[in-house]
Amino acid sequence: MSRKKRISLGKFLKIHLGYLLFRLFTSWVKRVPVESLASYGGKLGLLAFHFLRRWRRVAFANLNLVFGKEKSKDEIHWICRELFENMGKDMLEVYRSPDFKDSYLETLVKFEGEEHLHHALNQGKGVIAVSAHLGNFPLMGVRLAREGYPTSIVIRDPQNPKIAKAITSLRDAVGIESIPDEPRMACVSKCFKALKENRILMLQIDQSAPITEAWVDFFGYLVPTFKGPALFSVRTGAPILPMFIKRNLDNLHKITIHPPVTLKNIGNTEQDITSNTAQLTKLIETAIRDYPEQWLWIYRRFKRARDIKTGERMFLKHP
């Protein structure tokens, strides 16, 4: 057997075994009583904290990078542990969300500032909902769609194509339009189409971005950040509304919809987009600081970080 065939076979097995485990997991989730999802999810997350060492090391590295000078080791440990417990709760809730009755979902997830969304949609230009991987962010899309708001979200598919297809079907089931981030031009075209149809376009700009994107301050580091929200708003006139979801101590959720962001305009398109992206990033940073245990610190967000003063590459170590 040639090396090429061995690699192909290995990839085939990885895809199908991974999908089998995914289906077994989702089948189990379907059997968990709705009122016990948070309890079981928290326990699952705690197991992940102890056994998924790679994710845990990345999370600790990021937390120490950001909070190492202002929080104690015990505080950082608590944040990381809580993060994993919240991830477990989030997963179970999301995979059961198609089964939620409207009355249950309305109790589980409340709105704050919904009037800002109504006013923005009445303009007929669509709404750019800027958010982050904070709280149970997929559940925010579920709640918006089930409330009757036409919702589209730009997503980065898992590498496993069978799992990616299953997750897309899950979003379809709750009424959310999925826009893959690749290929790029197709993604941009679909985003413009969504806004033209007066839909809510959900964009999360807190993941690591290519170096061709806008370089802005995030927790004191210069990092490349997706400039899509500012760019789409400039091109279409669609208002930008920051939206975040947080989990409360009682495991109920609250979506906070902020007033539209006033964009800066000095007449230089490139500088305006960078300046406005920096403004949006600061809003995200503030939300993360308020609830650090609910942001996905397992992302390598700072892998391309530069010194905020000199602009030089920092070569930060990630596990």
C-alpha positions in Angstrom: 0.0 0.0 0.0 1.4 3.4 -1.0 2.0 6.2 1.6 -0.7 8.2 -0.2 -3.3 5.5 0.3 -2.3 5.0 3.9 -2.9 8.7 4.6 -6.2 8.6 2.8 -7.3 5.6 4.8 -6.2 7.3 8.0 -8.2 10.4 7.1 -11.2 8.3 6.2 -11.1 6.5 9.6 -10.6 9.7 11.5 -13.6 11.3 9.8 -16.0 8.4 10.3 -14.8 7.4 13.8 -15.1 11.1 14.8 -18.6 11.3 13.4 -19.6 8.0 15.2 -18.4 9.5 18.5 -20.3 12.7 17.7 -23.5 10.7 17.0 -23.2 8.7 20.2 -22.7 11.9 22.2 -25.7 13.6 20.6 -27.9 10.5 21.1 -27.0 10.5 24.8 -27.8 14.2 25.0 -31.3 13.5 23.6 -32.0 11.2 26.6 -31.0 13.8 29.3 -34.0 15.5 30.9 -34.2 19.1 29.8 -34.2 20.3 33.4 -30.9 18.4 34.1 -28.9 19.6 31.1 -26.9 22.2 33.1 -26.2 19.7 35.9 -25.0 16.9 33.5 -23.2 19.5 31.3 -21.3 20.9 34.3 -20.1 17.4 35.3 -19.1 16.7 31.7 -17.2 20.0 31.5 -15.4 19.2 34.8 -14.2 15.9 33.3 -13.0 17.8 30.3 -11.0 20.2 32.5 -9.2 17.2 34.1 -8.6 15.1 30.9 -8.3 17.6 28.0 -4.9 18.7 29.0 -4.0 20.5 25.8 -7.1 22.7 25.9 -6.5 23.4 29.6 -2.9 24.4 29.0 -3.9 26.8 26.2 -6.6 28.3 28.5 -4.2 28.8 31.4 -1.6 30.3 29.1 -4.1 32.9 27.7 -5.4 33.6 31.2 -2.0 34.2 32.6 -1.1 36.4 29.6 -4.1 38.6 30.2 -4.7 38.5 33.9 -1.3 37.3 35.3 -0.5 40.7 36.8 -4.0 41.5 38.2 -5.4 38.2 39.4 -4.1 35.5 41.8 -3.3 32.0 40.7 -6.3 30.7 42.6 -8.6 33.2 40.7 -7.2 32.2 37.4 -7.6 28.5 38.3 -11.3 29.2 39.2 -11.9 31.0 35.9 -10.4 28.1 33.9 -12.4 25.5 35.8 -15.6 27.5 35.5 -15.0 27.9 31.8 -14.9 24.2 31.2 -18.0 23.6 33.3 -19.8 26.3 31.3 -18.6 24.7 28.0 -20.2 21.4 29.0 -23.5 23.1 29.9 -23.5 25.0 26.7 -22.9 22.0 24.5 -25.8 20.0 26.0 -28.2 23.0 25.8 -27.3 23.7 22.2 -27.7 20.1 21.0 -31.1 19.9 22.7 -32.3 23.3 21.6 -34.4 22.0 18.6 -36.5 20.2 21.1 -37.1 23.2 23.4 -40.7 24.4 23.5 -41.2 28.1 22.8 -42.4 28.6 26.4 -39.3 26.9 27.8 -36.9 28.8 25.6 -38.5 32.1 26.5 -38.0 31.3 30.2 -34.4 30.0 29.6 -33.3 33.0 27.6 -34.5 36.6 28.2 -33.9 39.7 26.2 -32.6 43.1 27.5 -32.6 46.0 25.1 -34.7 44.4 22.4 -36.1 47.8 21.5 -32.7 48.6 19.9 -33.1 45.6 17.6 -36.6 46.6 16.6 -35.6 50.2 15.8 -32.5 49.0 13.7 -34.5 46.5 11.7 -37.2 49.1 10.9 -34.5 51.0 8.9 -34.6 48.1 6.4 -30.9 47.8 5.9 -30.3 44.7 8.0 -28.5 44.5 11.3 -24.9 43.6 12.0 -24.9 41.9 15.3 -21.3 42.0 16.6 -20.7 39.4 19.3 -18.1 37.1 20.7 -17.6 33.5 21.9 -19.0 34.5 25.2 -21.6 32.7 27.2 -23.8 30.2 25.3 -23.4 32.2 22.0 -25.1 29.6 19.8 -28.2 29.7 22.0 -28.4 33.5 21.3 -28.9 32.7 17.6 -31.5 30.0 18.5 -33.5 32.5 20.6 -33.4 35.2 18.0 -34.5 32.8 15.2 -37.3 31.2 17.3 -38.5 34.7 18.2 -39.1 35.3 14.5 -36.0 37.4 13.7 -34.4 36.3 10.3 -30.9 35.4 11.4 -27.8 34.5 9.6 -24.4 33.7 11.1 -20.9 33.4 9.7 -19.4 30.2 10.9 -16.1 28.3 10.7 -16.9 24.7 10.0 -15.2 21.9 12.0 -12.6 20.0 10.0 -14.7 16.9 10.0 -17.1 17.4 7.0 -19.7 14.9 8.4 -19.8 16.7 11.8 -19.9 20.1 10.0 -22.9 18.9 8.0 -24.7 17.7 11.1 -24.1 21.0 12.9 -25.4 22.9 9.9 -28.5 20.8 9.9 -28.9 21.6 13.6 -28.9 25.3 12.8 -31.3 24.7 9.9 -33.7 23.0 12.3 -33.9 26.1 14.5 -34.2 28.5 11.6 -30.6 29.9 11.4 -28.9 30.5 8.1 -25.3 29.3 8.1 -22.7 31.3 6.1 -19.4 29.4 5.9 -16.4 31.7 6.2 -14.7 29.9 3.3 -14.5 30.5 0.4 -14.1 34.1 1.3 -15.7 35.8 -1.7 -18.8 33.6 -1.4 -19.0 34.4 2.3 -18.8 38.2 1.6 -21.5 37.9 -1.1 -23.9 36.0 1.2 -23.3 38.5 4.0 -24.3 41.4 1.7 -27.3 39.4 0.5 -28.4 38.8 4.2 -28.2 42.5 4.9 -30.1 43.4 1.7 -32.9 41.0 2.9 -33.0 42.9 6.2 -31.7 39.9 8.2 -29.6 39.9 11.4 -26.1 39.1 10.4 -24.2 37.7 13.4 -20.4 38.2 13.3 -18.0 37.1 16.0 -14.7 38.9 15.7 -12.8 37.5 18.8 -11.0 34.7 17.0 -7.5 34.8 15.6 -7.6 36.5 12.2 -5.2 36.6 9.2 -2.5 39.3 9.3 -4.3 41.1 6.4 -7.1 42.1 8.8 -7.1 45.1 11.1 -4.5 45.2 13.8 -6.0 46.5 17.0 -5.6 46.5 20.8 -7.0 43.5 22.6 -6.2 43.2 26.3 -3.0 45.2 25.8 -1.7 43.3 22.8 -1.8 44.2 19.1 -3.7 41.4 17.3 -5.2 41.0 13.8 -9.0 41.3 14.0 -11.7 40.7 11.5 -12.9 44.0 10.1 -16.0 42.6 8.5 -18.5 44.5 10.7 -17.1 47.9 10.0 -16.6 47.2 6.3 -20.2 45.9 5.8 -21.6 48.8 7.7 -19.7 51.4 5.6 -20.8 49.7 2.4 -24.5 49.1 3.2 -25.4 51.6 6.0 -26.5 48.7 8.2 -26.4 49.6 11.9 -24.0 47.7 14.2 -25.5 46.4 17.4 -23.2 44.7 19.9 -25.0 41.6 21.3 -23.8 39.4 24.1 -25.4 36.5 26.1 -24.4 35.6 29.6 -25.3 32.7 31.9 -26.6 33.6 35.3 -26.0 31.7 38.5 -29.4 30.0 38.1 -28.3 28.8 34.7 -30.8 31.0 32.9 -29.5 33.3 30.2 -29.8 37.0 29.3 -29.1 38.4 25.8 -28.1 42.1 26.1 -28.6 44.1 22.9 -26.7 47.4 23.1 -27.6 50.6 21.2 -26.1 51.0 17.7 -22.4 51.9 17.6 -21.7 55.3 16.2 -18.9 54.8 13.7 -16.0 57.2 13.3 -15.5 58.8 9.9 -12.5 61.0 9.2 -12.6 60.4 5.4 -9.9 57.8 5.2 -11.6 54.5 4.6 -8.7 52.2 5.8 -8.1 54.2 8.9 -11.8 54.5 9.6 -12.3 50.7 9.4 -9.3 50.0 11.7 -10.5 52.7 14.2 -14.0 51.3 14.2 -12.8 47.7 14.5 -10.7 48.8 17.5 -13.8 50.4 19.0 -15.8 47.2 18.6 -13.0 45.1 20.0 -12.9 47.2 23.2 -16.6 46.6 23.7 -15.9 42.8 23.4 -13.0 43.1 25.8 -15.2 44.9 28.4 -17.8 42.1 28.1 -15.1 39.5 28.6 -13.7 41.3 31.6 -17.2 41.3 33.2 -17.6 37.5 32.7 -14.1 36.0 32.1 -15.3 32.5 33.0 -17.7 32.5 30.1 -15.2 33.3 27.2 -13.5 30.6 25.3 -9.9 31.0 26.4 -9.1 27.7 24.6 -8.6 29.7 21.4 -5.1 30.8 20.4 -6.2 34.4 20.1 -2.7 35.8 20.8 -0.6 33.6 18.6 0.1 36.5 16.2 0.3 39.2 18.9 2.6 42.2 18.6 3.9 44.6 21.2 1.4 47.4 21.6 4.1 50.1 21.7 6.7 48.9 19.2 4.6 46.7 16.9 7.2 44.0 17.0 6.2 40.3 17.0 6.1 38.9 20.5 6.4 35.2 19.7 4.2 34.2 22.7 4.4 30.6 23.6 1.3 28.5 23.3 1.2 24.8 24.3 
